[in-house]
């Protein structure tokens, strides 16, 4: 019967358990040297790194507190951010092409929608095309190579 390999956690535990007595003796010897010569405390890289880290944390805390004290609070009558937005829609029917807006939740994606002019379920979400030929006109985007392009001038949106 094959023997199971030990768990890595158990291996780490046993290694730390074997290392602790030696580390304790080293720390006790270092403390005895520091008691005899206190200047050795400041020459230790572990103490310097610890103090630099704590100093850095204090500086970050002071700066963040200062920024929070100087930041301008919102006005008392400020409203929470809106959960609704306007969607520009164009009827995809070639005889209608009516442009209208919907005021829905920001997560709205139930396209196509019913056109209020012709009554058909052809309302598609529109995007603005800023090419020279369109000049900011609203158009129905079409996918070409998985990229949306203008339905009129074929420029990327």
PyMOL commands that set and color helices and strands:
alter all, ss='L'
color gray80, all
select helices_A, chain A and resi 8-36+40-43+45-70
alter helices_A, ss='H'
color red, helices_A
select strands_A, chain A and resi 84-91+99-105+123-129+137-140+142-144+147-149
alter strands_A, ss='S'
color yellow, strands_A
deselect
rebuild
show_as cartoon
